[in-house]
Structure formats: C-alpha cells, structure tokens
C-alpha cells in the first residue's frame, strides 16, 4: 500500500524532477534515471521515463537530439529550453508551497 502511494506521488512530480535533472546540462534517459535513483526517488523504468521526456519535448520544455555513438547504440540527449527553465522555476515554487502546506497539516495532526 505504501509503495502504491509513493508511485502516485511520484507521478504528480516526475515531470518537475526530470526538468530539474537537466539544469546542470544535457543528459540522456538512462543518466536521468540513474540520477533520480541516486537521489532516492527509486528506479524509474524507461517505460515511465521516456513518455515523460516525449511529453516535455512536445511542450517545448526540452529539446532532444539523437547522437550516434562510436561504440554501442546512439543516444537521444535532452536539454532544457528557456521555457523549460521558466516552467521549472514556477512549478518548483508551487510544489514547495504545496509541500509546506501538507507538512504543516501533518504536524498539526501529530500535535493533536
């Protein structure tokens, strides 16, 4: 049950987390997935991550570019657009405000 809730919470914020992973520069899907796992979000499978990247690209928040590799398969690298940076700033503020509200409500309940 707790894992189901965590999955639902993640769906609500995954776009924001992916945008945040791109603030340091361009990256590709597997690297983004590793960064999220390393941050404690959990294992994000390609079947979840790539639709998010596609949706962000269609919205003009990221730009993807396929590059052939000298060894192994090519990769699609993503980078934030200016609009993506603006959206990240706005939505980060909204998320943090929401988080604070939830935390305050939960603390009120604990004190009761």
KEPA-605853 format. One record per residue (C-alpha): residue number from 1; chain; x, y, z. Coordinates in nm, 3 decimals, decimal comma. Layout:
<kemars>
<kemar><drenke>NUM</drenke><baro>A</baro><xx>X</xx><yy>Y</yy><zz>Z</zz></kemar>
...
</kemars>
This chain:
<kemars>
<kemar><drenke>1</drenke><baro>A</baro><xx>0,000</xx><yy>0,000</yy><zz>0,000</zz></kemar>
<kemar><drenke>2</drenke><baro>A</baro><xx>0,278</xx><yy>0,248</yy><zz>0,088</zz></kemar>
<kemar><drenke>3</drenke><baro>A</baro><xx>0,455</xx><yy>0,171</yy><zz>-0,242</zz></kemar>
<kemar><drenke>4</drenke><baro>A</baro><xx>0,130</xx><yy>0,245</yy><zz>-0,429</zz></kemar>
<kemar><drenke>5</drenke><baro>A</baro><xx>0,106</xx><yy>0,586</yy><zz>-0,262</zz></kemar>
<kemar><drenke>6</drenke><baro>A</baro><xx>0,468</xx><yy>0,666</yy><zz>-0,336</zz></kemar>
<kemar><drenke>7</drenke><baro>A</baro><xx>0,409</xx><yy>0,577</yy><zz>-0,701</zz></kemar>
<kemar><drenke>8</drenke><baro>A</baro><xx>0,107</xx><yy>0,808</yy><zz>-0,715</zz></kemar>
<kemar><drenke>9</drenke><baro>A</baro><xx>0,301</xx><yy>1,092</yy><zz>-0,554</zz></kemar>
<kemar><drenke>10</drenke><baro>A</baro><xx>0,587</xx><yy>1,039</yy><zz>-0,798</zz></kemar>
<kemar><drenke>11</drenke><baro>A</baro><xx>0,355</xx><yy>1,062</yy><zz>-1,098</zz></kemar>
<kemar><drenke>12</drenke><baro>A</baro><xx>0,249</xx><yy>1,406</yy><zz>-0,980</zz></kemar>
<kemar><drenke>13</drenke><baro>A</baro><xx>0,603</xx><yy>1,540</yy><zz>-0,962</zz></kemar>
<kemar><drenke>14</drenke><baro>A</baro><xx>0,808</xx><yy>1,334</yy><zz>-1,212</zz></kemar>
<kemar><drenke>15</drenke><baro>A</baro><xx>0,796</xx><yy>1,599</yy><zz>-1,488</zz></kemar>
<kemar><drenke>16</drenke><baro>A</baro><xx>0,938</xx><yy>1,851</yy><zz>-1,242</zz></kemar>
<kemar><drenke>17</drenke><baro>A</baro><xx>1,211</xx><yy>1,611</yy><zz>-1,128</zz></kemar>
<kemar><drenke>18</drenke><baro>A</baro><xx>1,315</xx><yy>1,536</yy><zz>-1,485</zz></kemar>
<kemar><drenke>19</drenke><baro>A</baro><xx>1,336</xx><yy>1,907</yy><zz>-1,567</zz></kemar>
<kemar><drenke>20</drenke><baro>A</baro><xx>1,543</xx><yy>1,955</yy><zz>-1,255</zz></kemar>
<kemar><drenke>21</drenke><baro>A</baro><xx>1,786</xx><yy>1,681</yy><zz>-1,364</zz></kemar>
<kemar><drenke>22</drenke><baro>A</baro><xx>1,858</xx><yy>1,885</yy><zz>-1,677</zz></kemar>
<kemar><drenke>23</drenke><baro>A</baro><xx>1,956</xx><yy>2,208</yy><zz>-1,501</zz></kemar>
<kemar><drenke>24</drenke><baro>A</baro><xx>2,322</xx><yy>2,107</yy><zz>-1,498</zz></kemar>
<kemar><drenke>25</drenke><baro>A</baro><xx>2,330</xx><yy>2,050</yy><zz>-1,872</zz></kemar>
<kemar><drenke>26</drenke><baro>A</baro><xx>2,219</xx><yy>1,798</yy><zz>-2,127</zz></kemar>
<kemar><drenke>27</drenke><baro>A</baro><xx>2,162</xx><yy>1,435</yy><zz>-2,040</zz></kemar>
<kemar><drenke>28</drenke><baro>A</baro><xx>2,009</xx><yy>1,117</yy><zz>-2,178</zz></kemar>
<kemar><drenke>29</drenke><baro>A</baro><xx>1,737</xx><yy>0,892</yy><zz>-2,040</zz></kemar>
<kemar><drenke>30</drenke><baro>A</baro><xx>1,947</xx><yy>0,632</yy><zz>-1,862</zz></kemar>
<kemar><drenke>31</drenke><baro>A</baro><xx>2,161</xx><yy>0,900</yy><zz>-1,700</zz></kemar>
<kemar><drenke>32</drenke><baro>A</baro><xx>1,848</xx><yy>1,083</yy><zz>-1,581</zz></kemar>
<kemar><drenke>33</drenke><baro>A</baro><xx>1,710</xx><yy>0,759</yy><zz>-1,441</zz></kemar>
<kemar><drenke>34</drenke><baro>A</baro><xx>2,036</xx><yy>0,694</yy><zz>-1,253</zz></kemar>
<kemar><drenke>35</drenke><baro>A</baro><xx>2,036</xx><yy>1,048</yy><zz>-1,112</zz></kemar>
<kemar><drenke>36</drenke><baro>A</baro><xx>1,681</xx><yy>1,009</yy><zz>-0,983</zz></kemar>
<kemar><drenke>37</drenke><baro>A</baro><xx>1,759</xx><yy>0,670</yy><zz>-0,829</zz></kemar>
<kemar><drenke>38</drenke><baro>A</baro><xx>2,072</xx><yy>0,813</yy><zz>-0,669</zz></kemar>
<kemar><drenke>39</drenke><baro>A</baro><xx>1,866</xx><yy>1,093</yy><zz>-0,518</zz></kemar>
<kemar><drenke>40</drenke><baro>A</baro><xx>1,639</xx><yy>0,836</yy><zz>-0,352</zz></kemar>
<kemar><drenke>41</drenke><baro>A</baro><xx>1,338</xx><yy>0,856</yy><zz>-0,583</zz></kemar>
<kemar><drenke>42</drenke><baro>A</baro><xx>1,364</xx><yy>0,490</yy><zz>-0,676</zz></kemar>
<kemar><drenke>43</drenke><baro>A</baro><xx>1,407</xx><yy>0,303</yy><zz>-1,001</zz></kemar>
<kemar><drenke>44</drenke><baro>A</baro><xx>1,234</xx><yy>0,482</yy><zz>-1,288</zz></kemar>
<kemar><drenke>45</drenke><baro>A</baro><xx>1,190</xx><yy>0,244</yy><zz>-1,579</zz></kemar>
<kemar><drenke>46</drenke><baro>A</baro><xx>1,220</xx><yy>0,354</yy><zz>-1,941</zz></kemar>
<kemar><drenke>47</drenke><baro>A</baro><xx>0,850</xx><yy>0,285</yy><zz>-1,995</zz></kemar>
<kemar><drenke>48</drenke><baro>A</baro><xx>0,780</xx><yy>0,560</yy><zz>-1,743</zz></kemar>
<kemar><drenke>49</drenke><baro>A</baro><xx>1,066</xx><yy>0,798</yy><zz>-1,818</zz></kemar>
<kemar><drenke>50</drenke><baro>A</baro><xx>1,059</xx><yy>0,818</yy><zz>-2,198</zz></kemar>
<kemar><drenke>51</drenke><baro>A</baro><xx>0,691</xx><yy>0,917</yy><zz>-2,222</zz></kemar>
<kemar><drenke>52</drenke><baro>A</baro><xx>0,770</xx><yy>1,198</yy><zz>-1,976</zz></kemar>
<kemar><drenke>53</drenke><baro>A</baro><xx>1,065</xx><yy>1,313</yy><zz>-2,189</zz></kemar>
<kemar><drenke>54</drenke><baro>A</baro><xx>0,849</xx><yy>1,298</yy><zz>-2,503</zz></kemar>
<kemar><drenke>55</drenke><baro>A</baro><xx>0,572</xx><yy>1,499</yy><zz>-2,336</zz></kemar>
<kemar><drenke>56</drenke><baro>A</baro><xx>0,823</xx><yy>1,761</yy><zz>-2,216</zz></kemar>
<kemar><drenke>57</drenke><baro>A</baro><xx>0,968</xx><yy>1,782</yy><zz>-2,565</zz></kemar>
<kemar><drenke>58</drenke><baro>A</baro><xx>0,626</xx><yy>1,822</yy><zz>-2,726</zz></kemar>
<kemar><drenke>59</drenke><baro>A</baro><xx>0,550</xx><yy>2,100</yy><zz>-2,476</zz></kemar>
<kemar><drenke>60</drenke><baro>A</baro><xx>0,869</xx><yy>2,282</yy><zz>-2,578</zz></kemar>
<kemar><drenke>61</drenke><baro>A</baro><xx>1,026</xx><yy>2,247</yy><zz>-2,234</zz></kemar>
<kemar><drenke>62</drenke><baro>A</baro><xx>1,317</xx><yy>2,031</yy><zz>-2,352</zz></kemar>
<kemar><drenke>63</drenke><baro>A</baro><xx>1,488</xx><yy>1,972</yy><zz>-2,684</zz></kemar>
<kemar><drenke>64</drenke><baro>A</baro><xx>1,607</xx><yy>1,626</yy><zz>-2,778</zz></kemar>
<kemar><drenke>65</drenke><baro>A</baro><xx>1,890</xx><yy>1,547</yy><zz>-3,016</zz></kemar>
<kemar><drenke>66</drenke><baro>A</baro><xx>1,991</xx><yy>1,200</yy><zz>-3,132</zz></kemar>
<kemar><drenke>67</drenke><baro>A</baro><xx>2,363</xx><yy>1,135</yy><zz>-3,149</zz></kemar>
<kemar><drenke>68</drenke><baro>A</baro><xx>2,535</xx><yy>0,833</yy><zz>-3,293</zz></kemar>
<kemar><drenke>69</drenke><baro>A</baro><xx>2,795</xx><yy>0,672</yy><zz>-3,069</zz></kemar>
<kemar><drenke>70</drenke><baro>A</baro><xx>3,136</xx><yy>0,541</yy><zz>-3,169</zz></kemar>
<kemar><drenke>71</drenke><baro>A</baro><xx>3,062</xx><yy>0,228</yy><zz>-2,969</zz></kemar>
<kemar><drenke>72</drenke><baro>A</baro><xx>2,719</xx><yy>0,089</yy><zz>-2,893</zz></kemar>
<kemar><drenke>73</drenke><baro>A</baro><xx>2,384</xx><yy>0,239</yy><zz>-2,974</zz></kemar>
<kemar><drenke>74</drenke><baro>A</baro><xx>2,326</xx><yy>0,610</yy><zz>-3,022</zz></kemar>
<kemar><drenke>75</drenke><baro>A</baro><xx>2,153</xx><yy>0,816</yy><zz>-2,758</zz></kemar>
<kemar><drenke>76</drenke><baro>A</baro><xx>1,899</xx><yy>1,093</yy><zz>-2,750</zz></kemar>
<kemar><drenke>77</drenke><baro>A</baro><xx>2,030</xx><yy>1,382</yy><zz>-2,542</zz></kemar>
<kemar><drenke>78</drenke><baro>A</baro><xx>1,791</xx><yy>1,628</yy><zz>-2,384</zz></kemar>
<kemar><drenke>79</drenke><baro>A</baro><xx>1,846</xx><yy>1,985</yy><zz>-2,270</zz></kemar>
<kemar><drenke>80</drenke><baro>A</baro><xx>1,621</xx><yy>2,246</yy><zz>-2,113</zz></kemar>
<kemar><drenke>81</drenke><baro>A</baro><xx>1,480</xx><yy>2,526</yy><zz>-2,324</zz></kemar>
<kemar><drenke>82</drenke><baro>A</baro><xx>1,435</xx><yy>2,876</yy><zz>-2,186</zz></kemar>
<kemar><drenke>83</drenke><baro>A</baro><xx>1,066</xx><yy>2,796</yy><zz>-2,145</zz></kemar>
<kemar><drenke>84</drenke><baro>A</baro><xx>1,162</xx><yy>2,477</yy><zz>-1,960</zz></kemar>
<kemar><drenke>85</drenke><baro>A</baro><xx>1,374</xx><yy>2,679</yy><zz>-1,717</zz></kemar>
<kemar><drenke>86</drenke><baro>A</baro><xx>1,088</xx><yy>2,923</yy><zz>-1,658</zz></kemar>
<kemar><drenke>87</drenke><baro>A</baro><xx>0,840</xx><yy>2,640</yy><zz>-1,604</zz></kemar>
<kemar><drenke>88</drenke><baro>A</baro><xx>1,079</xx><yy>2,465</yy><zz>-1,367</zz></kemar>
<kemar><drenke>89</drenke><baro>A</baro><xx>1,117</xx><yy>2,781</yy><zz>-1,159</zz></kemar>
<kemar><drenke>90</drenke><baro>A</baro><xx>0,740</xx><yy>2,839</yy><zz>-1,143</zz></kemar>
<kemar><drenke>91</drenke><baro>A</baro><xx>0,644</xx><yy>2,479</yy><zz>-1,074</zz></kemar>
<kemar><drenke>92</drenke><baro>A</baro><xx>0,923</xx><yy>2,432</yy><zz>-0,819</zz></kemar>
<kemar><drenke>93</drenke><baro>A</baro><xx>0,782</xx><yy>2,722</yy><zz>-0,622</zz></kemar>
<kemar><drenke>94</drenke><baro>A</baro><xx>0,431</xx><yy>2,580</yy><zz>-0,649</zz></kemar>
<kemar><drenke>95</drenke><baro>A</baro><xx>0,548</xx><yy>2,235</yy><zz>-0,538</zz></kemar>
<kemar><drenke>96</drenke><baro>A</baro><xx>0,743</xx><yy>2,370</yy><zz>-0,240</zz></kemar>
<kemar><drenke>97</drenke><baro>A</baro><xx>0,442</xx><yy>2,576</yy><zz>-0,131</zz></kemar>
<kemar><drenke>98</drenke><baro>A</baro><xx>0,219</xx><yy>2,268</yy><zz>-0,156</zz></kemar>
<kemar><drenke>99</drenke><baro>A</baro><xx>0,476</xx><yy>2,058</yy><zz>0,032</zz></kemar>
<kemar><drenke>100</drenke><baro>A</baro><xx>0,488</xx><yy>2,315</yy><zz>0,311</zz></kemar>
<kemar><drenke>101</drenke><baro>A</baro><xx>0,109</xx><yy>2,316</yy><zz>0,337</zz></kemar>
<kemar><drenke>102</drenke><baro>A</baro><xx>0,092</xx><yy>1,937</yy><zz>0,359</zz></kemar>
<kemar><drenke>103</drenke><baro>A</baro><xx>0,376</xx><yy>1,926</yy><zz>0,612</zz></kemar>
<kemar><drenke>104</drenke><baro>A</baro><xx>0,204</xx><yy>2,188</yy><zz>0,829</zz></kemar>
<kemar><drenke>105</drenke><baro>A</baro><xx>-0,124</xx><yy>1,996</yy><zz>0,822</zz></kemar>
<kemar><drenke>106</drenke><baro>A</baro><xx>0,053</xx><yy>1,673</yy><zz>0,917</zz></kemar>
<kemar><drenke>107</drenke><baro>A</baro><xx>0,236</xx><yy>1,845</yy><zz>1,202</zz></kemar>
<kemar><drenke>108</drenke><baro>A</baro><xx>-0,094</xx><yy>1,984</yy><zz>1,327</zz></kemar>
<kemar><drenke>109</drenke><baro>A</baro><xx>-0,240</xx><yy>1,632</yy><zz>1,324</zz></kemar>
<kemar><drenke>110</drenke><baro>A</baro><xx>0,063</xx><yy>1,495</yy><zz>1,514</zz></kemar>
<kemar><drenke>111</drenke><baro>A</baro><xx>0,021</xx><yy>1,758</yy><zz>1,784</zz></kemar>
<kemar><drenke>112</drenke><baro>A</baro><xx>-0,345</xx><yy>1,669</yy><zz>1,838</zz></kemar>
</kemars>
